Amino acid sequence: MLRNTRNDGAAVFRPAQAGAISIFTILILAIVFAAGAGAMWGVGTLLVDIQEKKLEAKLSPVPLTPIAQNEVDPEIWGHNFPRQLDSFKKTADDTVGTPFGGSVPYSKLERNPALVRLWAGYAFSKDHNEDRGHHYALTDQLKTQRVTLVSQPGACANCHAAEAPQLIESMGWEAFNRTPYNELKEKLHTGTSCHDCHDPKTMVLRITRPAFLQAMERRGVDLSKATRQEMRTYVCAQCHVEYYFAGENKLLTLPWDNGTTVDAIADYYDTLKFKDWTHKETGTPMIKIQHPEFELWGTGLHARSGVSCADCHMPYVREGAIKVSDHWVRSPLTNINQACQTCHRMDDQALRDRIISIQTRTSELLKRAEEAQIDAIDAIAAAQKEGASDADLATARGLHRRASLYWDFVSSENSTGFHSPQETARILAVAVDTARQAQLAVLKIPRKQG
């Protein structure tokens, strides 16, 4: 509208001339045009990005370098799988600590001197350190005094050297196990490798360690029918299990014929009358438990829910269009977002607090079990000095053996109870009770006159 003034001063409004466009209208049109152009650019960019990612996903599995059947060098595998190699190399980081673990090396004997007496007379009382990452699987074994000061069989190399499967193939299973470690070590050069878990042609997960395969066969489990999700646990269980050296050939054997619970394993060893060593102070035939992560995990909620080892310790991550398993094998505490929050829709601090709460309570129970064992050791040792016979001490020693086995089942397991909190608490309660029974059994021995 245009405003004019009549001769008498009154204002008169009349329509604007046809074809005139206001500045306001021009601005509106400009904004609409810009928004439309921006939307079109965004859609175009998105479509291009989608196409690039589809192409990336399609091309990424194409192998660049043929991998030999016995190739153990991760660098060679990394030509085809650089993402996995890059994350696997991070297992060399030995500076990542958690409240009850991590990769920072330290002497557990110095931090907890009670272990020296609990394992008196055994190699673990001389050298026992916090494990570092998988990168150091062979390096740390070659240096430990449990190998350098004590003659060990080649069976020790089963899970610490990537060359183990091909040496087993060339030497034979029995010869490999019984050959002294110090003779075998000249042929060992590589720790954990891609070769341990993957077929070099198809990349499918596979079992390369005979002891696990044999144990599962005895349990009636056909690994050829295992799902991929099951294999994401089984490839870890090849090594993260309890084992012993059977017979004169020192065959690496998993004691699962009665089951995989601590009770079944304890009964298995008792029936076999097997011992790893004789306790220096008490004369008790003892069992040393070795990292039974698979067994304890199997009694927990995560196992019953179908959660694999890799889901938490090697969770899937996105790199562009590619979904890969993070090969930086480590504590979920260092990676709560991918390791935990995929399933648990909770604040990361709440999850962290929950984990550490379980581990703190487990640590407290471990201390109680250790104190009870020390009291039992003192009682048995004192009775021996007073002249108690082997027959007199048989009951107390049997209880000491069982208490130590139950305590060590948790102590040597690397989750500090988190893999199965309720079962862990039960096991340690049995350990405390059994150690106190050993102490009481000594008091019941008739004292000899004079």
N, C-alpha and C positions, 0 to 999 in steps of 0.2 A: 504494500500500500504506500501511496505517496501523500504527503501532507502539504496543502496549499492554504493561503489566507485570503479571505474575501476583502472587499473594500472597507467593510465595516469592522474588520479585525477578527471576525469569527473564523475558526479553523474549519477547513473542509477536507475530508479524506476521500481519495478516489483510487480505484484499482491501478496497480502498476501496469506498465505497458507490456503487452504480450511478448514473450521470449526473454524477458529479463530473469536472471538466476541470482539468488542471494549468495553471499559468501558462506553462510551457514550450510546451505545445500551442497556447495562445492566441497566443503570440509568433510561432510558426511560421505559423499561419494568417494573421496580420496581414501578415507579410512576403510570403507568397505572394500575398495580395490586392493589396498595394501594387505588387509586381512586375508582376502581370497588368494592373493599371490603368495603370502606367507604359508597359508594352509597347503597350497599346491606344492610349494617347495618342500614343506615338511613331509608330505605324503610321498613325493618323489624321492627324497633322501631316505625315508624309511624303506621304500621298495628296493632301492639300490642296496641298502645295508642288508636287507633280508636276502637278496640274491647273492651278495658277497658271502654272507654267512653260510648259505646253503652250499655254495661252491666250496667254501673252506671246509665244511663238514664232510662234503663228498670226497674231496681230494686228500684230506689229512691222513687217512689210514694207508695210503699207497706207500709201500716200502721203498726206500731209496737204496738200502744196502742189504743184500742177502745175509742172513744170520746163520752161522753154522750150528749144527746140533749141539755141540759141546762148547759153544762160545760163552764164557763167563764174564768177560769184561763189560761192565755197564756202559762204558763209553761207546762201544760198538753198537749196542742196542739203542743208545741214545741218538744215533744218526737217524733212525726212523721215529723215535719217540722222544723228542727233545724236551717236551713239557714234563713228562714223567721223570726224565733224567735230572732236569733242573731241580725239581722238588726233592728227589731222592738224595741229591748231593747235600741237601740241608741237614741230613742226619749226621753230618760231620760236625755240626755245631754242638760243642760240649759246654755251652755256657747257659743253657736254658734250665732253670731250676724250678721245682714246684715244692710245696711244703713237705711232701713225703716221697719225692723221687726226682724225675727230670734227668738231664744228661750231664750234670756237673759231677765230675769224679771226686770221690772222697772215701776214706777208709771207714767202713762200718764198724770195724773192730775198735778204732779209736773213739768213734762216737758212742759206741755201746760196748764197753769192756766186758759185760756179762757174757757176750757171745764166745769169748775165749774159753770160758769154763763150760759153757753149754756144749761146745764142740771139742772139748779137750781130747787131744790125741788124734785129731783129724786135720786134714790140710786146711779146711776152712778156718781153723783157729789161728792159722798163720797169715792168711791173706784173704780178705773178702771186701771188695770195693763196690760202690754204686756203679751200676751198668751205664755205659755211655750209649750213644746211638748205634744203629745197625751198621753204620760205616766202620765201626771199630770192632765188629764181631770177632774177627781173626786177630787183629792187632793186640787187643787186650788179652786174649787168651794166650797168645805167645809169650806175653810178659808176666802173667800171673805166677806167683810162687807155687800155686797149687799144681802147676805143670813143671816149672823149672826145678823145684825142690823135691817133688814126688814123682816117681815113675807112673805114668798114666798110659792107658791103652789108646790106640788110634781111634777108638769109638768116640772119644771126646771131640774129634774133629767133625763128626756128623753134621752138626748144625752151625759150626763156626767157619766153615770153608766152602766156597762155591765149587771147589774141585771135588768135593766128596762124592757126588753121584758118578762121575766118570772114573774116579779111583775105585769105587765099589764095583763098577762094571769091568774094569780091567784086572783088578786084583781078586775079586770075589768077595762076597759079603763077610765071610768068616775071617779071611786073611786081613781084610781092611780093619776090622774091629780089633783083632788081637795084636796087630803090629804096634810096637811101642810108639807112642805119640812123638817122641823125640827123633825117631827114625822117619816117621811119616811127614813131619813138619817141613822138610826140605821141598816137598811137592805142593805145599800149600802157599798160595800167594794172594788169594782174593777172599774177602769176607762175604757179606750178603750181596747177592747179585740178582738181576732180573731172571737169570736162568733157574734160580731156586723155585720160582713160582709160575713161570710162563713157558709155554711151548714156543720155540723160536720161529716156527712156521705159521702157526695159527694164532698165537698170543693167548690162547685159552689158558685158564688157570689149571695147574696140574700138581700132582704129588710127586716129589722127587726123592723123598726120604723113606727107605724101606721099612723102618721100624714103625712108623705111623700106619703105613699101608697094611703091614702084618697085623698090627693091633686091631685095626678096624675090621679086617677080615675075620679075626677070631671072635669079634663081637657080632658078626653077621651083617656088617654094613658094606654094601656094594658101592664103592666110590665112583664107579663109572655111571651110576644113576644119580649122583649128587647134583643138585641145582647149582646155578652160578652163585646164588646167595649163600648156600651152604659152603661152597668152595671158598668164598671170601672169608670164611672162618678156618676151614680145613688147611689152607696153605700156611696159615699162622700156627695151627696146632701141630704141624710137623715138628716144631721145635719148642714151642711154649707149653711144655708138658712135663710131668714127672716121668722119670726113667731110671733104669738100673742096668748094670753090666752083668749079663747072665752067663754062667758057666766058665770054663777055662778059656774059651775063645772071646770072652768079654763082649758078647753080642748085645748091642744096644736094644733094650726091651722095654716096652711100656706095660706097667703092671695092671692091666685093665680086665683080666679074665673074669673077675668077680664084679666088675663095674668100675665107674670112674669117680665115685665119691671117696672121701677120705676114709670112711669106715671100710669100704670094700678093698681099698688099697692096703690099709693096715692089716686086714685079715689075710690078704694075699701074701704079704711078706711074712706074716707069722706062720702060715701054713707051709711056706717054702723054707722057713727058718733062715731067711736071708739076713745078712748084716752088711753094712758098708764099712763099719769099723767098731772097735771096742773102746768104750769110753775110758779114758786114762784114769779118772778118779774113782769111778764106781765099778768098773769091770762089766758094764752093761753092753750087750750086743746092740748096736745102734743103727738107725736108718737116717740117711741125709736126704731130705726131700729137695727136689729141684724145680723151681718155677712152674707150678701147676696152674697156669692161667686158664687153659682150656677146661680143665676139670672143675675149677671153682666157678668160672663163668657159666658152665653148664647147669649149675644149680640156681642161677639167678633169674631175675625178671626179664632182663634184656634177652637172654637166651630163649626163654619161653615166648617172648614176643617176636622172635625171628630176627633180632638184631645181630649182625655179624661183627667180628673183630674190626674189619675194614670200615664199617659204617662210622665207627667212633675214632679209630686211630688213623684211618686213611680215607676220610670222607670225600664225596664227590664235590668238585668245584667247577665253576664255569670259567673258561678262558676263550673269549670270543664266542663262537658258535659251538665250541667243543666242550663236552662234559667229560672230565677226566678224574680219576682217583688220585688224590693228593698223596704222593709217595714220600712225603716227609713224615715218616712213621714216628708219632710222638704222643705225649699225654694230651687227652682232650682238654685239659685245663688251659693249654696254650692256644686253643682254637675252638672256644665254646660256640662261636657263631655257627660254623659248619658242622662241628662234631655233635653238638647237643640241641641247638635251637631249631634244627630241621624238624625234630619231633616234639621237643618240649617248648611250647610257646610261653616262655617265662623270661624275665629279665636276666641278663647274663650274670649279674652279681648274686641273684637268688640261686641260680644253678651252681655257681662257684661255691657259695656258702654251704649248699647242701652236700656237695662232694667232699669238701674239707671237713665238714661235721662228721660224716661217716668215717673218714680216714683218721680223724683225731680220736674218736671213740675206739676204733680198732687198735690204734697205737697204744692207748691206755690199757686195753685188754691184753695186748701182747706183753706189756711190761709186767702185768700181774702174773701171766703165765710164766714169764722168765723168773720172777721172784720165787714162785712156787717150785720151779724146777731146781733152782739154786739151793733151796732149803732141803729138797729131796736128795740132791747130790751130797750136801753136807752130812745128812743123816746116814746115808749108805756108806760114805767114806769113813765116817766115825765108827760105824759098826764093824767095818772091815778091820780097822786098827785094833778094835777090842776083841778080835778073833772070830767074828761071825763067819760061817762057812758059806760056800756057794749055795748049798741047799737052803741055808737060813735066809739068804738074800734073794732067792729066786723070784719070789712074789714081788718084792720091792723093785728089783731090776726090770721085771716085766712091765710094771706100772710106769717106771721111769722111761723105758723105751717108748711106750705108747704115748705118754704125755709129751715127750720131745717130738714125736712124729706129728701129732696134732698141732702143736705150736708151730713147728717148722712149715707145715702145710700152708699156714697163713703168712709166716715171716718171710718165706722165700718167694711167695706169690707177689707179683709186682703191682697190684692195685691197692694195697693196704686196705683190703676188705671191700672196695667199691664194687667189684664184679659180682658180689653176692653178699650183701650186708648181713642178712639174717642168718645164713649158713655160717658165715664167718664168726658171728657172735656165738653160735652154738658150738662150733669147733673149739674156740678158745675157752669157752666155759668147761668143756670136756677136758681140755688140757690142764686147766687150773685144778679141777676136781681130781683128775688122775694123778697129778704130781703130789697133791696133798695126801691122797691115798697111799702113794709110795712112801711118803714120810711117816705116816701112821703105821704102815706095814713094818717098818724098821723098829718102831717102838714095841711091837708085839713079839719081837724075837727074844726068846729067853736069854737073859744074861748069864754068861758062864761064871761060875764061882772062881775068885782069885784072878 
